[in-house]
Amino acid sequence: MKYVVVRCRLDEVLEEFELERRHITERTGLDRKRLSRYATNVEVMSLEVAVTIAEAIGVDPRQLYEWKTIPITETWREGP
């Protein structure tokens, strides 16, 4: 299976934990504007940033995204 990111769930995850973006800024030092770009899918966060944010919230980094799975046979038709 190939996993493809559908969208960022940052705001949803923050809401589940009753947190706001400012909390992540305070805990990680990440810029609020950058967090906004991630949350609105304008920019994709690096693995390092995803792990940093996930640790600050207390979740697995995969929970920060909605995922789609694609069987390998379809992947080969689509390309890399």
PDB file of N, CA, C and O in Angstrom:
ATOM      1  N   MET A   1       0.837  -1.186   0.000  1.00  0.00           N
ATOM      2  CA  MET A   1       0.000   0.000   0.000  1.00  0.00           C
ATOM      3  C   MET A   1       0.878   1.245   0.000  1.00  0.00           C
ATOM      4  O   MET A   1       1.934   1.290   0.632  1.00  0.00           O
ATOM      5  N   LYS A   2       0.421   2.222  -0.710  1.00  0.00           N
ATOM      6  CA  LYS A   2       1.062   3.535  -0.693  1.00  0.00           C
ATOM      7  C   LYS A   2       0.140   4.465   0.078  1.00  0.00           C
ATOM      8  O   LYS A   2      -1.076   4.426  -0.105  1.00  0.00           O
ATOM      9  N   TYR A   3       0.706   5.294   0.932  1.00  0.00           N
ATOM     10  CA  TYR A   3      -0.064   6.245   1.712  1.00  0.00           C
ATOM     11  C   TYR A   3       0.136   7.634   1.149  1.00  0.00           C
ATOM     12  O   TYR A   3       1.263   8.060   0.900  1.00  0.00           O
ATOM     13  N   VAL A   4      -0.976   8.343   0.947  1.00  0.00           N
ATOM     14  CA  VAL A   4      -0.948   9.686   0.385  1.00  0.00           C
ATOM     15  C   VAL A   4      -1.680  10.620   1.345  1.00  0.00           C
ATOM     16  O   VAL A   4      -2.780  10.315   1.805  1.00  0.00           O
ATOM     17  N   VAL A   5      -1.061  11.754   1.640  1.00  0.00           N
ATOM     18  CA  VAL A   5      -1.696  12.747   2.505  1.00  0.00           C
ATOM     19  C   VAL A   5      -2.851  13.390   1.755  1.00  0.00           C
ATOM     20  O   VAL A   5      -2.687  13.862   0.630  1.00  0.00           O
ATOM     21  N   VAL A   6      -4.015  13.404   2.381  1.00  0.00           N
ATOM     22  CA  VAL A   6      -5.187  14.059   1.807  1.00  0.00           C
ATOM     23  C   VAL A   6      -5.219  15.513   2.260  1.00  0.00           C
ATOM     24  O   VAL A   6      -5.370  16.427   1.449  1.00  0.00           O
ATOM     25  N   ARG A   7      -5.073  15.714   3.580  1.00  0.00           N
ATOM     26  CA  ARG A   7      -5.088  17.070   4.130  1.00  0.00           C
ATOM     27  C   ARG A   7      -4.556  17.060   5.555  1.00  0.00           C
ATOM     28  O   ARG A   7      -4.503  16.021   6.214  1.00  0.00           O
ATOM     29  N   CYS A   8      -4.167  18.234   6.008  1.00  0.00           N
ATOM     30  CA  CYS A   8      -3.699  18.407   7.377  1.00  0.00           C
ATOM     31  C   CYS A   8      -4.899  18.508   8.317  1.00  0.00           C
ATOM     32  O   CYS A   8      -5.895  19.157   7.996  1.00  0.00           O
ATOM     33  N   ARG A   9      -4.799  17.867   9.470  1.00  0.00           N
ATOM     34  CA  ARG A   9      -5.861  17.882  10.485  1.00  0.00           C
ATOM     35  C   ARG A   9      -5.433  18.657  11.733  1.00  0.00           C
ATOM     36  O   ARG A   9      -6.003  18.463  12.807  1.00  0.00           O
ATOM     37  N   LEU A  10      -4.445  19.523  11.602  1.00  0.00           N
ATOM     38  CA  LEU A  10      -3.880  20.194  12.770  1.00  0.00           C
ATOM     39  C   LEU A  10      -4.949  20.862  13.620  1.00  0.00           C
ATOM     40  O   LEU A  10      -5.005  20.630  14.828  1.00  0.00           O
ATOM     41  N   ASP A  11      -5.794  21.681  13.018  1.00  0.00           N
ATOM     42  CA  ASP A  11      -6.810  22.383  13.811  1.00  0.00           C
ATOM     43  C   ASP A  11      -7.784  21.422  14.485  1.00  0.00           C
ATOM     44  O   ASP A  11      -8.210  21.665  15.614  1.00  0.00           O
ATOM     45  N   GLU A  12      -8.140  20.338  13.805  1.00  0.00           N
ATOM     46  CA  GLU A  12      -9.046  19.353  14.398  1.00  0.00           C
ATOM     47  C   GLU A  12      -8.405  18.678  15.610  1.00  0.00           C
ATOM     48  O   GLU A  12      -9.052  18.480  16.639  1.00  0.00           O
ATOM     49  N   VAL A  13      -7.141  18.331  15.475  1.00  0.00           N
ATOM     50  CA  VAL A  13      -6.431  17.678  16.579  1.00  0.00           C
ATOM     51  C   VAL A  13      -6.300  18.655  17.754  1.00  0.00           C
ATOM     52  O   VAL A  13      -6.495  18.271  18.907  1.00  0.00           O
ATOM     53  N   LEU A  14      -5.973  19.900  17.462  1.00  0.00           N
ATOM     54  CA  LEU A  14      -5.874  20.898  18.531  1.00  0.00           C
ATOM     55  C   LEU A  14      -7.214  21.036  19.251  1.00  0.00           C
ATOM     56  O   LEU A  14      -7.256  21.125  20.478  1.00  0.00           O
ATOM     57  N   GLU A  15      -8.301  21.053  18.492  1.00  0.00           N
ATOM     58  CA  GLU A  15      -9.632  21.179  19.088  1.00  0.00           C
ATOM     59  C   GLU A  15      -9.944  19.984  19.995  1.00  0.00           C
ATOM     60  O   GLU A  15     -10.518  20.147  21.071  1.00  0.00           O
ATOM     61  N   GLU A  16      -9.557  18.779  19.546  1.00  0.00           N
ATOM     62  CA  GLU A  16      -9.783  17.579  20.354  1.00  0.00           C
ATOM     63  C   GLU A  16      -9.104  17.679  21.719  1.00  0.00           C
ATOM     64  O   GLU A  16      -9.607  17.145  22.708  1.00  0.00           O
ATOM     65  N   PHE A  17      -7.967  18.360  21.771  1.00  0.00           N
ATOM     66  CA  PHE A  17      -7.206  18.499  23.006  1.00  0.00           C
ATOM     67  C   PHE A  17      -7.420  19.855  23.671  1.00  0.00           C
ATOM     68  O   PHE A  17      -6.712  20.228  24.607  1.00  0.00           O
ATOM     69  N   GLU A  18      -8.423  20.590  23.159  1.00  0.00           N
ATOM     70  CA  GLU A  18      -8.765  21.913  23.688  1.00  0.00           C
ATOM     71  C   GLU A  18      -7.550  22.829  23.723  1.00  0.00           C
ATOM     72  O   GLU A  18      -7.291  23.509  24.715  1.00  0.00           O
ATOM     73  N   LEU A  19      -6.811  22.832  22.614  1.00  0.00           N
ATOM     74  CA  LEU A  19      -5.634  23.683  22.460  1.00  0.00           C
ATOM     75  C   LEU A  19      -5.846  24.631  21.290  1.00  0.00           C
ATOM     76  O   LEU A  19      -6.741  24.440  20.467  1.00  0.00           O
ATOM     77  N   GLU A  20      -5.009  25.651  21.235  1.00  0.00           N
ATOM     78  CA  GLU A  20      -5.024  26.599  20.123  1.00  0.00           C
ATOM     79  C   GLU A  20      -3.631  26.630  19.508  1.00  0.00           C
ATOM     80  O   GLU A  20      -2.671  26.124  20.088  1.00  0.00           O
ATOM     81  N   ARG A  21      -3.539  27.222  18.344  1.00  0.00           N
ATOM     82  CA  ARG A  21      -2.237  27.316  17.672  1.00  0.00           C
ATOM     83  C   ARG A  21      -1.207  28.026  18.541  1.00  0.00           C
ATOM     84  O   ARG A  21      -0.024  27.688  18.501  1.00  0.00           O
ATOM     85  N   ARG A  22      -1.643  29.000  19.320  1.00  0.00           N
ATOM     86  CA  ARG A  22      -0.692  29.734  20.172  1.00  0.00           C
ATOM     87  C   ARG A  22      -0.019  28.792  21.177  1.00  0.00           C
ATOM     88  O   ARG A  22       1.135  29.001  21.549  1.00  0.00           O
ATOM     89  N   HIS A  23      -0.733  27.770  21.609  1.00  0.00           N
ATOM     90  CA  HIS A  23      -0.138  26.794  22.522  1.00  0.00           C
ATOM     91  C   HIS A  23       1.027  26.066  21.854  1.00  0.00           C
ATOM     92  O   HIS A  23       2.058  25.816  22.479  1.00  0.00           O
ATOM     93  N   ILE A  24       0.851  25.733  20.586  1.00  0.00           N
ATOM     94  CA  ILE A  24       1.919  25.050  19.854  1.00  0.00           C
ATOM     95  C   ILE A  24       3.098  25.997  19.663  1.00  0.00           C
ATOM     96  O   ILE A  24       4.254  25.592  19.784  1.00  0.00           O
ATOM     97  N   THR A  25       2.803  27.247  19.368  1.00  0.00           N
ATOM     98  CA  THR A  25       3.864  28.252  19.230  1.00  0.00           C
ATOM     99  C   THR A  25       4.660  28.359  20.525  1.00  0.00           C
ATOM    100  O   THR A  25       5.890  28.387  20.502  1.00  0.00           O
ATOM    101  N   GLU A  26       3.963  28.420  21.645  1.00  0.00           N
ATOM    102  CA  GLU A  26       4.628  28.534  22.947  1.00  0.00           C
ATOM    103  C   GLU A  26       5.460  27.292  23.269  1.00  0.00           C
ATOM    104  O   GLU A  26       6.549  27.404  23.832  1.00  0.00           O
ATOM    105  N   ARG A  27       4.956  26.121  22.917  1.00  0.00           N
ATOM    106  CA  ARG A  27       5.627  24.864  23.260  1.00  0.00           C
ATOM    107  C   ARG A  27       6.781  24.506  22.320  1.00  0.00           C
ATOM    108  O   ARG A  27       7.700  23.779  22.698  1.00  0.00           O
ATOM    109  N   THR A  28       6.719  25.032  21.079  1.00  0.00           N
ATOM    110  CA  THR A  28       7.712  24.613  20.084  1.00  0.00           C
ATOM    111  C   THR A  28       8.559  25.746  19.524  1.00  0.00           C
ATOM    112  O   THR A  28       9.643  25.511  18.989  1.00  0.00           O
ATOM    113  N   GLY A  29       8.069  26.968  19.647  1.00  0.00           N
ATOM    114  CA  GLY A  29       8.772  28.101  19.047  1.00  0.00           C
ATOM    115  C   GLY A  29       8.466  28.276  17.567  1.00  0.00           C
ATOM    116  O   GLY A  29       9.047  29.144  16.915  1.00  0.00           O
ATOM    117  N   LEU A  30       7.566  27.466  17.031  1.00  0.00           N
ATOM    118  CA  LEU A  30       7.188  27.600  15.621  1.00  0.00           C
ATOM    119  C   LEU A  30       6.339  28.849  15.421  1.00  0.00           C
ATOM    120  O   LEU A  30       5.564  29.231  16.298  1.00  0.00           O
ATOM    121  N   ASP A  31       6.486  29.469  14.285  1.00  0.00           N
ATOM    122  CA  ASP A  31       5.776  30.691  13.930  1.00  0.00           C
ATOM    123  C   ASP A  31       4.280  30.415  13.714  1.00  0.00           C
ATOM    124  O   ASP A  31       3.922  29.434  13.062  1.00  0.00           O
ATOM    125  N   ARG A  32       3.412  31.269  14.254  1.00  0.00           N
ATOM    126  CA  ARG A  32       1.959  31.081  14.109  1.00  0.00           C
ATOM    127  C   ARG A  32       1.519  31.170  12.654  1.00  0.00           C
ATOM    128  O   ARG A  32       0.597  30.466  12.241  1.00  0.00           O
ATOM    129  N   LYS A  33       2.169  32.028  11.874  1.00  0.00           N
ATOM    130  CA  LYS A  33       1.813  32.133  10.452  1.00  0.00           C
ATOM    131  C   LYS A  33       2.131  30.832   9.724  1.00  0.00           C
ATOM    132  O   LYS A  33       1.374  30.390   8.859  1.00  0.00           O
ATOM    133  N   ARG A  34       3.239  30.236  10.077  1.00  0.00           N
ATOM    134  CA  ARG A  34       3.600  28.955   9.459  1.00  0.00           C
ATOM    135  C   ARG A  34       2.593  27.883   9.860  1.00  0.00           C
ATOM    136  O   ARG A  34       2.183  27.080   9.022  1.00  0.00           O
ATOM    137  N   LEU A  35       2.190  27.859  11.130  1.00  0.00           N
ATOM    138  CA  LEU A  35       1.178  26.890  11.573  1.00  0.00           C
ATOM    139  C   LEU A  35      -0.117  27.071  10.787  1.00  0.00           C
ATOM    140  O   LEU A  35      -0.773  26.094  10.425  1.00  0.00           O
ATOM    141  N   SER A  36      -0.474  28.307  10.531  1.00  0.00           N
ATOM    142  CA  SER A  36      -1.677  28.602   9.755  1.00  0.00           C
ATOM    143  C   SER A  36      -1.547  28.046   8.339  1.00  0.00           C
ATOM    144  O   SER A  36      -2.508  27.504   7.792  1.00  0.00           O
ATOM    145  N   ARG A  37      -0.368  28.179   7.751  1.00  0.00           N
ATOM    146  CA  ARG A  37      -0.137  27.665   6.394  1.00  0.00           C
ATOM    147  C   ARG A  37      -0.246  26.136   6.370  1.00  0.00           C
ATOM    148  O   ARG A  37      -0.738  25.562   5.399  1.00  0.00           O
ATOM    149  N   TYR A  38       0.211  25.490   7.429  1.00  0.00           N
ATOM    150  CA  TYR A  38       0.079  24.030   7.513  1.00  0.00           C
ATOM    151  C   TYR A  38      -1.393  23.648   7.658  1.00  0.00           C
ATOM    152  O   TYR A  38      -1.893  22.780   6.943  1.00  0.00           O
ATOM    153  N   ALA A  39      -2.079  24.308   8.592  1.00  0.00           N
ATOM    154  CA  ALA A  39      -3.467  23.962   8.913  1.00  0.00           C
ATOM    155  C   ALA A  39      -4.408  24.184   7.739  1.00  0.00           C
ATOM    156  O   ALA A  39      -5.423  23.497   7.619  1.00  0.00           O
ATOM    157  N   THR A  40      -4.082  25.135   6.872  1.00  0.00           N
ATOM    158  CA  THR A  40      -4.943  25.424   5.723  1.00  0.00           C
ATOM    159  C   THR A  40      -4.446  24.757   4.445  1.00  0.00           C
ATOM    160  O   THR A  40      -4.943  25.041   3.355  1.00  0.00           O
ATOM    161  N   ASN A  41      -3.473  23.875   4.583  1.00  0.00           N
ATOM    162  CA  ASN A  41      -2.941  23.096   3.463  1.00  0.00           C
ATOM    163  C   ASN A  41      -2.280  23.932   2.374  1.00  0.00           C
ATOM    164  O   ASN A  41      -2.209  23.514   1.219  1.00  0.00           O
ATOM    165  N   VAL A  42      -1.801  25.103   2.745  1.00  0.00           N
ATOM    166  CA  VAL A  42      -1.046  25.937   1.816  1.00  0.00           C
ATOM    167  C   VAL A  42       0.378  25.416   1.722  1.00  0.00           C
ATOM    168  O   VAL A  42       1.016  25.490   0.672  1.00  0.00           O
ATOM    169  N   GLU A  43       0.865  24.888   2.840  1.00  0.00           N
ATOM    170  CA  GLU A  43       2.229  24.371   2.921  1.00  0.00           C
ATOM    171  C   GLU A  43       2.187  23.027   3.649  1.00  0.00           C
ATOM    172  O   GLU A  43       1.392  22.838   4.570  1.00  0.00           O
ATOM    173  N   VAL A  44       3.040  22.104   3.235  1.00  0.00           N
ATOM    174  CA  VAL A  44       3.123  20.791   3.890  1.00  0.00           C
ATOM    175  C   VAL A  44       4.298  20.820   4.859  1.00  0.00           C
ATOM    176  O   VAL A  44       5.415  21.179   4.489  1.00  0.00           O
ATOM    177  N   MET A  45       4.031  20.437   6.103  1.00  0.00           N
ATOM    178  CA  MET A  45       5.111  20.455   7.099  1.00  0.00           C
ATOM    179  C   MET A  45       6.080  19.307   6.864  1.00  0.00           C
ATOM    180  O   MET A  45       5.693  18.233   6.404  1.00  0.00           O
ATOM    181  N   SER A  46       7.333  19.547   7.184  1.00  0.00           N
ATOM    182  CA  SER A  46       8.351  18.505   7.085  1.00  0.00           C
ATOM    183  C   SER A  46       8.086  17.449   8.149  1.00  0.00           C
ATOM    184  O   SER A  46       7.317  17.672   9.084  1.00  0.00           O
ATOM    185  N   LEU A  47       8.723  16.314   7.999  1.00  0.00           N
ATOM    186  CA  LEU A  47       8.594  15.254   8.996  1.00  0.00           C
ATOM    187  C   LEU A  47       9.064  15.757  10.363  1.00  0.00           C
ATOM    188  O   LEU A  47       8.436  15.467  11.381  1.00  0.00           O
ATOM    189  N   GLU A  48      10.161  16.506  10.386  1.00  0.00           N
ATOM    190  CA  GLU A  48      10.702  17.029  11.644  1.00  0.00           C
ATOM    191  C   GLU A  48       9.690  17.938  12.344  1.00  0.00           C
ATOM    192  O   GLU A  48       9.517  17.856  13.559  1.00  0.00           O
ATOM    193  N   VAL A  49       9.027  18.801  11.580  1.00  0.00           N
ATOM    194  CA  VAL A  49       8.029  19.705  12.160  1.00  0.00           C
ATOM    195  C   VAL A  49       6.819  18.915  12.639  1.00  0.00           C
ATOM    196  O   VAL A  49       6.289  19.188  13.716  1.00  0.00           O
ATOM    197  N   ALA A  50       6.378  17.938  11.851  1.00  0.00           N
ATOM    198  CA  ALA A  50       5.225  17.122  12.246  1.00  0.00           C
ATOM    199  C   ALA A  50       5.498  16.393  13.562  1.00  0.00           C
ATOM    200  O   ALA A  50       4.631  16.342  14.434  1.00  0.00           O
ATOM    201  N   VAL A  51       6.685  15.837  13.706  1.00  0.00           N
ATOM    202  CA  VAL A  51       7.041  15.138  14.942  1.00  0.00           C
ATOM    203  C   VAL A  51       7.109  16.133  16.103  1.00  0.00           C
ATOM    204  O   VAL A  51       6.652  15.826  17.204  1.00  0.00           O
ATOM    205  N   THR A  52       7.667  17.302  15.873  1.00  0.00           N
ATOM    206  CA  THR A  52       7.764  18.328  16.914  1.00  0.00           C
ATOM    207  C   THR A  52       6.375  18.745  17.399  1.00  0.00           C
ATOM    208  O   THR A  52       6.129  18.833  18.601  1.00  0.00           O
ATOM    209  N   ILE A  53       5.481  18.997  16.461  1.00  0.00           N
ATOM    210  CA  ILE A  53       4.110  19.394  16.817  1.00  0.00           C
ATOM    211  C   ILE A  53       3.393  18.244  17.516  1.00  0.00           C
ATOM    212  O   ILE A  53       2.729  18.451  18.532  1.00  0.00           O
ATOM    213  N   ALA A  54       3.523  17.051  16.985  1.00  0.00           N
ATOM    214  CA  ALA A  54       2.861  15.890  17.588  1.00  0.00           C
ATOM    215  C   ALA A  54       3.329  15.664  19.022  1.00  0.00           C
ATOM    216  O   ALA A  54       2.520  15.372  19.903  1.00  0.00           O
ATOM    217  N   GLU A  55       4.624  15.799  19.255  1.00  0.00           N
ATOM    218  CA  GLU A  55       5.161  15.649  20.616  1.00  0.00           C
ATOM    219  C   GLU A  55       4.591  16.721  21.548  1.00  0.00           C
ATOM    220  O   GLU A  55       4.287  16.443  22.708  1.00  0.00           O
ATOM    221  N   ALA A  56       4.450  17.933  21.040  1.00  0.00           N
ATOM    222  CA  ALA A  56       3.918  19.029  21.858  1.00  0.00           C
ATOM    223  C   ALA A  56       2.459  18.794  22.236  1.00  0.00           C
ATOM    224  O   ALA A  56       2.006  19.214  23.301  1.00  0.00           O
ATOM    225  N   ILE A  57       1.728  18.113  21.346  1.00  0.00           N
ATOM    226  CA  ILE A  57       0.316  17.821  21.619  1.00  0.00           C
ATOM    227  C   ILE A  57       0.165  16.517  22.395  1.00  0.00           C
ATOM    228  O   ILE A  57      -0.730  16.379  23.229  1.00  0.00           O
ATOM    229  N   GLY A  58       1.058  15.556  22.108  1.00  0.00           N
ATOM    230  CA  GLY A  58       0.974  14.244  22.745  1.00  0.00           C
ATOM    231  C   GLY A  58       0.272  13.219  21.883  1.00  0.00           C
ATOM    232  O   GLY A  58      -0.439  12.351  22.389  1.00  0.00           O
ATOM    233  N   VAL A  59       0.476  13.323  20.548  1.00  0.00           N
ATOM    234  CA  VAL A  59      -0.146  12.386  19.614  1.00  0.00           C
ATOM    235  C   VAL A  59       0.912  11.804  18.684  1.00  0.00           C
ATOM    236  O   VAL A  59       2.053  12.267  18.654  1.00  0.00           O
ATOM    237  N   ASP A  60       0.522  10.795  17.935  1.00  0.00           N
ATOM    238  CA  ASP A  60       1.370  10.230  16.892  1.00  0.00           C
ATOM    239  C   ASP A  60       1.344  11.212  15.705  1.00  0.00           C
ATOM    240  O   ASP A  60       0.275  11.730  15.382  1.00  0.00           O
ATOM    241  N   PRO A  61       2.458  11.478  15.063  1.00  0.00           N
ATOM    242  CA  PRO A  61       2.485  12.421  13.935  1.00  0.00           C
ATOM    243  C   PRO A  61       1.492  12.081  12.819  1.00  0.00           C
ATOM    244  O   PRO A  61       1.015  12.978  12.125  1.00  0.00           O
ATOM    245  N   ARG A  62       1.181  10.806  12.642  1.00  0.00           N
ATOM    246  CA  ARG A  62       0.228  10.421  11.589  1.00  0.00           C
ATOM    247  C   ARG A  62      -1.164  10.973  11.849  1.00  0.00           C
ATOM    248  O   ARG A  62      -1.953  11.137  10.918  1.00  0.00           O
ATOM    249  N   GLN A  63      -1.471  11.261  13.118  1.00  0.00           N
ATOM    250  CA  GLN A  63      -2.784  11.801  13.453  1.00  0.00           C
ATOM    251  C   GLN A  63      -2.959  13.244  12.964  1.00  0.00           C
ATOM    252  O   GLN A  63      -4.079  13.754  12.940  1.00  0.00           O
ATOM    253  N   LEU A  64      -1.890  13.888  12.586  1.00  0.00           N
ATOM    254  CA  LEU A  64      -1.974  15.271  12.111  1.00  0.00           C
ATOM    255  C   LEU A  64      -2.492  15.364  10.679  1.00  0.00           C
ATOM    256  O   LEU A  64      -2.710  16.462  10.165  1.00  0.00           O
ATOM    257  N   TYR A  65      -2.689  14.219  10.037  1.00  0.00           N
ATOM    258  CA  TYR A  65      -3.121  14.197   8.642  1.00  0.00           C
ATOM    259  C   TYR A  65      -4.271  13.236   8.419  1.00  0.00           C
ATOM    260  O   TYR A  65      -4.455  12.274   9.165  1.00  0.00           O
ATOM    261  N   GLU A  66      -5.041  13.513   7.381  1.00  0.00           N
ATOM    262  CA  GLU A  66      -6.001  12.556   6.856  1.00  0.00           C
ATOM    263  C   GLU A  66      -5.266  11.837   5.729  1.00  0.00           C
ATOM    264  O   GLU A  66      -4.606  12.472   4.906  1.00  0.00           O
ATOM    265  N   TRP A  67      -5.381  10.515   5.696  1.00  0.00           N
ATOM    266  CA  TRP A  67      -4.620   9.702   4.752  1.00  0.00           C
ATOM    267  C   TRP A  67      -5.525   8.946   3.794  1.00  0.00           C
ATOM    268  O   TRP A  67      -6.668   8.622   4.116  1.00  0.00           O
ATOM    269  N   LYS A  68      -4.991   8.674   2.614  1.00  0.00           N
ATOM    270  CA  LYS A  68      -5.641   7.819   1.627  1.00  0.00           C
ATOM    271  C   LYS A  68      -4.651   6.706   1.307  1.00  0.00           C
ATOM    272  O   LYS A  68      -3.454   6.954   1.170  1.00  0.00           O
ATOM    273  N   THR A  69      -5.148   5.494   1.190  1.00  0.00           N
ATOM    274  CA  THR A  69      -4.275   4.378   0.812  1.00  0.00           C
ATOM    275  C   THR A  69      -4.556   3.992  -0.627  1.00  0.00           C
ATOM    276  O   THR A  69      -5.697   3.995  -1.087  1.00  0.00           O
ATOM    277  N   ILE A  70      -3.481   3.662  -1.319  1.00  0.00           N
ATOM    278  CA  ILE A  70      -3.581   3.256  -2.713  1.00  0.00           C
ATOM    279  C   ILE A  70      -2.889   1.900  -2.848  1.00  0.00           C
ATOM    280  O   ILE A  70      -1.729   1.755  -2.463  1.00  0.00           O
ATOM    281  N   PRO A  71      -3.591   0.911  -3.391  1.00  0.00           N
ATOM    282  CA  PRO A  71      -2.947  -0.389  -3.606  1.00  0.00           C
ATOM    283  C   PRO A  71      -1.739  -0.232  -4.535  1.00  0.00           C
ATOM    284  O   PRO A  71      -1.731   0.627  -5.417  1.00  0.00           O
ATOM    285  N   ILE A  72      -0.754  -1.046  -4.333  1.00  0.00           N
ATOM    286  CA  ILE A  72       0.477  -0.984  -5.127  1.00  0.00           C
ATOM    287  C   ILE A  72       0.188  -1.076  -6.625  1.00  0.00           C
ATOM    288  O   ILE A  72       0.840  -0.390  -7.412  1.00  0.00           O
ATOM    289  N   THR A  73      -0.764  -1.901  -7.037  1.00  0.00           N
ATOM    290  CA  THR A  73      -1.049  -2.043  -8.466  1.00  0.00           C
ATOM    291  C   THR A  73      -1.475  -0.716  -9.077  1.00  0.00           C
ATOM    292  O   THR A  73      -1.080  -0.401 -10.200  1.00  0.00           O
ATOM    293  N   GLU A  74      -2.284   0.076  -8.351  1.00  0.00           N
ATOM    294  CA  GLU A  74      -2.684   1.397  -8.847  1.00  0.00           C
ATOM    295  C   GLU A  74      -1.503   2.355  -8.836  1.00  0.00           C
ATOM    296  O   GLU A  74      -1.389   3.202  -9.723  1.00  0.00           O
ATOM    297  N   THR A  75      -0.631   2.239  -7.858  1.00  0.00           N
ATOM    298  CA  THR A  75       0.531   3.108  -7.753  1.00  0.00           C
ATOM    299  C   THR A  75       1.393   2.964  -8.992  1.00  0.00           C
ATOM    300  O   THR A  75       1.891   3.955  -9.525  1.00  0.00           O
ATOM    301  N   TRP A  76       1.571   1.737  -9.451  1.00  0.00           N
ATOM    302  CA  TRP A  76       2.426   1.511 -10.619  1.00  0.00           C
ATOM    303  C   TRP A  76       1.843   2.176 -11.855  1.00  0.00           C
ATOM    304  O   TRP A  76       2.587   2.666 -12.705  1.00  0.00           O
ATOM    305  N   ARG A  77       0.531   2.199 -11.964  1.00  0.00           N
ATOM    306  CA  ARG A  77      -0.095   2.851 -13.113  1.00  0.00           C
ATOM    307  C   ARG A  77       0.040   4.354 -13.041  1.00  0.00           C
ATOM    308  O   ARG A  77       0.172   5.019 -14.069  1.00  0.00           O
ATOM    309  N   GLU A  78       0.006   4.905 -11.815  1.00  0.00           N
ATOM    310  CA  GLU A  78       0.088   6.351 -11.621  1.00  0.00           C
ATOM    311  C   GLU A  78       1.499   6.865 -11.752  1.00  0.00           C
ATOM    312  O   GLU A  78       1.702   8.019 -12.129  1.00  0.00           O
ATOM    313  N   GLY A  79       2.485   6.033 -11.449  1.00  0.00           N
ATOM    314  CA  GLY A  79       3.868   6.476 -11.413  1.00  0.00           C
ATOM    315  C   GLY A  79       4.283   6.668  -9.973  1.00  0.00           C
ATOM    316  O   GLY A  79       3.512   6.372  -9.060  1.00  0.00           O
ATOM    317  N   PRO A  80       5.504   7.166  -9.753  1.00  0.00           N
ATOM    318  CA  PRO A  80       6.026   7.298  -8.383  1.00  0.00           C
ATOM    319  C   PRO A  80       5.274   8.298  -7.543  1.00  0.00           C
ATOM    320  O   PRO A  80       5.611   8.502  -6.377  1.00  0.00           O
TER     321      PRO A  80
END
